[in-house]
Amino acid sequence: MNLNAPKKVTWIVALVLAVITLISLLVTIPTLTDLSPWIALVGLVLMLLATYFEGL
């Protein structure tokens, strides 16, 4: 299996999702605090898909 490097935009989106997750864990934000594990999971899935598919 040949893996690809994610593009710069994908890295930035995943980094923003990680920062949102960290902020919501440190500061209580009503909606984001409850969804923070899912936000982190979306960032992880995005990076995994970007390594598998060439266009992301």
N, C-alpha and C positions, 0 to 999 in steps of 0.2 A: 504494500500500500504506500503510495507516494503522497506525503502531506505537503500542504502549501503554507506559506506565511500569510497571516492576515494583513489586510490593507490598513493604512494609517487611520482611516475613518472608523474602522471596526475597533481598533485599539482605543480610540478616543471615546467611543460610545460605551465600551466595556469599562473604561476607567471612570466615566461619569456615573455609571450604574454602581460601581464599587464605592465611590465617594458618597453617593446618595444613601447607600446601605449603611456605611459607617456613621454618617451624620444622624441617620434615623435611629441607630442603636445608642448613640451617645446622648441625643436630645429627643425628648418625647414629642413626636409629631403624630397626631392621632391616626391618620390613615397609613402613613409610610412605616411607622413602627411595626404595625401588624403585618405589613407586606414585605418587610426587609429580607426575610429568607428567600422569598420568591423573586425579588429584584436581583439578589445575588445569583440565584440559579439562572435567571434569564441571561445575565452577563456571562456566566460560565458556558451555557449552551451556545450563545452567540460566538464565543471564541472557539468552541469545539467545531461548530459548523463552518467557521471561517477557515479552519485548518484543513477541513475535508473538501470543501468546495472552493474552486479557484476564483470565482467571481466576487466573493464577499470580502 
